[in-house]
Amino acid sequence: MSERAVLTGMASQQAMLLVSVIGITNTVGRVVCGLVTSIPGANSLLINNVALTVCGASTILSNISSHTTYQFAYASVFGLSISCFASLRSIVIVDLVGLEKLTNAFGLLLLFQGVAAAIGAPLAGVFMDMTGNYDTSFYLSGGMILISGIMCYPLAAIKRWEQSKAKSQMPLMRSES
């Protein structure tokens, strides 16, 4: 992010602060997200989905302006929104698959995140070499984050459908025994 800011004309000292802004807002966001989701009735999955959607959309739109204020605003929005995903991962997994399947589900999630992280940085470098700027990398990564947020919206309905399907099959399973 700081390299892109320097390429678009930001002073290198200011550009280095962008990463610090992400770190600070990420830390604050994790605490705030934890407090919000501890409120009875708070929907962790919905908060996670909205945060991913905002994060993806803001990343796609991050190159609208290279103005310093705009880039610091983007860094703040990114740090706050991605913090919700990081802090709610295990809670959302437990809500969706239950505590007994947390270890396996969390392991699979981290596997896919690791593969994405391993592929993402070199791919961003390839796009930089091909285009001479980081715009394509930000479009692609923002698009992936946005798609992941959108794909998660129906998860609560799918879980309810699976639970009702399991309940309706319970009498059949007992009568066969």
N, C-alpha and C positions, 0 to 999 in steps of 0.2 A: 504494500500500500504506500509506504513512504517513497519507494522508487518511482511509482507512478506519479506521485505528487511532485517529486523533483523534476520528472520529465515534462510535466505540464507547467512548470515555472515556479513552484513553491520553493522557498529557501530551505536548504537541507536541515537546518536546526528546527524549523517549524515542522517539516515533514516527519522528522523523528518523533515529534510529540504526538503525532497521530496514533502511533502504536500505544503510547502511554494512555491516551484518552480511551482507547478501546479497553485497555486493561483496567483502568479506574471504573469506567461505566459498567464493565463486565462484573467487577466485584460488587459494586452497588446494586446492580441488577439482580445478582444471585440472592442477595439479602432481601431485597424488596419482593422478588418472586417467591421466596420462601415464606415471607410474612403474608403475602396475598393468598397463597395456596393453603395456608394454615387456617384461613377463615372458613368456618363450617359452610358447606354448600359450594365452595369454590370448585370450579371444573378445571382440573390440572391439564387435561387433554386439550380443552378449548384454548386455554392460556398458551400452551405449547404451540398449538397450530397457528394461532394469531401471531405469536412471536416469530415463528418460522416464515410466515407469509410476509410480515413486515420486513424481516431481515433480507429475504430474497428480493423483494421489490426494491428496497433501498439500495441493495448492491447493484441491481440492474440499472437503477437511476443515478448511481454514484458519479457517473462521468458527465452529467448534464452541465456541471460547472466546475471549473478548476479553481474557483475562488477559495481562498483559505477558509473563510467562515463556512462555506458549504461543505468543504471536506471535513472540517471538524464536526459539523452537525452530522454528517454521514457516519463518521467514526463513533460518535456518541450513540446514534440510533443502532448501529451494528453491534456495538458492545452490549447495550441494554437488551436488545432482542435475542442475540445468540446466547446470552447468559441464561435466559429462561429455558432454552433447550438443554443446556448443560446441567442446570440444577434440577430439572424435572424428569430427566431420562428414566431413572429407576422408579420414580413414583408412577409415571405413565405406564411403564412396563407392568408393574404390579397391578395397576388398575385394569389393564387389558388382559393379562394372562394369569394373574394370581401370583402369590408369593412363592408357591412351590415350583414355579417355572421361571422365577426371576434369574437364576444363575445362567441357565441355558439361553434365555432370551437376551440377557444383557451381553453375554459372550458373543452371540451372533451380531448384535448391534455394533459392538466394538470391532468385530471382524470387518464388517462392511465400512465402518468409519475409517478403519486403518487402511483398507484398500483404497478408499477414496482419497485419503490424505497422501498415500504413497504415489498415486497416479496424478493427483491434482497439481502439485507443484511443478513436476517436469512438463506436464501438459501446458500449464500457464507459460512456462519458458518457451515452449515450442511456438505457441501463439504469439508471444512477444517477438521471437525471431522472425516469424512469418510476416507480421503486420507492423512491427516497429513501435507498438504501444500495447498497453495492458487492457484496453477496452474489451476485446474479445474474451479475455480471461474473466473479467468481472461480469460480463453478460452471461457467460456459460455457468460460472459458479453461482451467480445470483439466480439464474434460471433453475438450476438444480435444487437450490434451497427452497425456492418458491414452489416448485413441483412437489418437493417432499412435504411442505406444509399443506398444500392442497390435497395431496393423497391421504393425509391423516384425518381430514375432516369427517369422512364417513366411518371411521373406526368405531366410534361409540355405537352407531346404528348397527354395524356388523356384529359387534359384541352382543348387543341386545337380541339380535336375530339368532345368533348361535345359542344363546342361553335359552330362548324360547323353544328353539328346535330341540335342544337337549332335554328340556322339561317335557315336551310332548312325546319324546321317545322313551322316557323313563318307565311308564306303565308297560310298554311293549317289552322292554328288557326284563322286567320283573316277571311278567307272565310266561316268558319263554323258559325261565329257570325251573 
